[in-house]
């Protein structure tokens, strides 16, 4: 069974940049896979950052996430990436990747990004 797996999290300072990656354990991303990045702050609901179709388009960003977050595909390594600029303490969250294939949704375990002030 395929399973998204996030990596790249860790403690950063306010103002730093960080890139997270999502790969597929047990498989690869293919054509029509829908891939999305979410995040969840302590005590808050999970919120979407960006959704993409693996093989097409630049992605659809949530309005509040435009500007400091950029997604891209690393086709050579078959990874979906999320680059984050100008991190703030309020960006401290558990960041998740999910993928949807054939109407089945798979979630990763998340990667923690604590941002210190």
HUMO-V927123 format. One record per pair of residues at least 12 apart in sequence whose C-alpha atoms are under 6 Angstrom apart, sorted by sequence separation. I is the first residue (numbers start at 0). J is the second residue. D is the distance in Angstrom with one decimal. If there is no record, write none. Layout:
i->I j->J d->D
i->I j->J d->D
This chain:
i->7 j->19 d->4.6
i->36 j->48 d->5.4
i->48 j->60 d->5.8
i->69 j->81 d->5.7
i->6 j->19 d->5.8
i->36 j->49 d->5.5
i->48 j->61 d->5.5
i->69 j->82 d->5.1
i->6 j->20 d->5.3
i->35 j->49 d->5.6
i->68 j->82 d->5.7
i->95 j->109 d->4.3
i->5 j->20 d->5.6
i->35 j->50 d->4.2
i->68 j->83 d->4.7
i->94 j->109 d->5.2
i->5 j->21 d->4.4
i->34 j->50 d->5.7
i->48 j->64 d->5.8
i->67 j->83 d->5.7
i->93 j->109 d->5.8
i->94 j->110 d->5.2
i->4 j->21 d->5.4
i->34 j->51 d->5.3
i->67 j->84 d->5.1
i->93 j->110 d->5.5
i->4 j->22 d->5.3
i->33 j->51 d->5.7
i->93 j->111 d->4.4
i->3 j->22 d->5.7
i->4 j->23 d->5.9
i->33 j->52 d->4.6
i->3 j->23 d->4.5
i->32 j->52 d->5.8
i->92 j->112 d->5.6
i->2 j->23 d->5.5
i->3 j->24 d->6.0
i->31 j->52 d->6.0
i->32 j->53 d->5.5
i->91 j->112 d->5.5
i->2 j->24 d->5.0
i->91 j->113 d->4.6
i->1 j->24 d->5.7
i->30 j->53 d->5.7
i->91 j->114 d->5.3
i->1 j->25 d->4.9
i->30 j->54 d->4.8
i->1 j->26 d->5.7
i->88 j->114 d->4.7
i->88 j->115 d->5.7
i->88 j->116 d->6.0
i->40 j->92 d->4.3
i->39 j->92 d->5.2
i->38 j->92 d->5.9
i->39 j->93 d->5.3
i->38 j->93 d->5.5
i->22 j->78 d->4.8
i->38 j->94 d->4.3
i->21 j->78 d->5.4
i->37 j->94 d->5.8
i->38 j->95 d->5.8
i->21 j->79 d->5.0
i->37 j->95 d->5.0
i->20 j->79 d->5.7
i->36 j->95 d->5.7
i->20 j->80 d->4.4
i->36 j->96 d->4.6
i->19 j->80 d->5.5
i->35 j->96 d->5.7
i->19 j->81 d->5.1
i->35 j->97 d->5.3
i->18 j->81 d->5.5
i->34 j->97 d->5.7
i->18 j->82 d->4.2
i->34 j->98 d->4.4
i->17 j->82 d->5.9
i->33 j->98 d->5.4
i->17 j->83 d->5.3
i->33 j->99 d->5.0
i->16 j->83 d->5.4
i->32 j->99 d->5.8
i->16 j->84 d->4.4
i->32 j->100 d->5.3
i->16 j->85 d->5.9
i->15 j->85 d->5.5
i->14 j->85 d->4.2
i->15 j->86 d->5.5
i->14 j->86 d->4.9
i->13 j->86 d->5.3
i->13 j->87 d->4.9
i->13 j->114 d->5.9
i->8 j->110 d->5.2
i->10 j->112 d->5.9
i->12 j->114 d->5.4
i->13 j->115 d->5.8
i->4 j->107 d->5.1
i->8 j->111 d->5.3
i->9 j->112 d->5.1
i->10 j->113 d->4.9
i->11 j->114 d->5.0
i->12 j->115 d->4.9
i->13 j->116 d->5.2
i->3 j->107 d->4.6
i->5 j->109 d->5.8
i->8 j->112 d->5.1
i->10 j->114 d->6.0
i->5 j->110 d->5.9
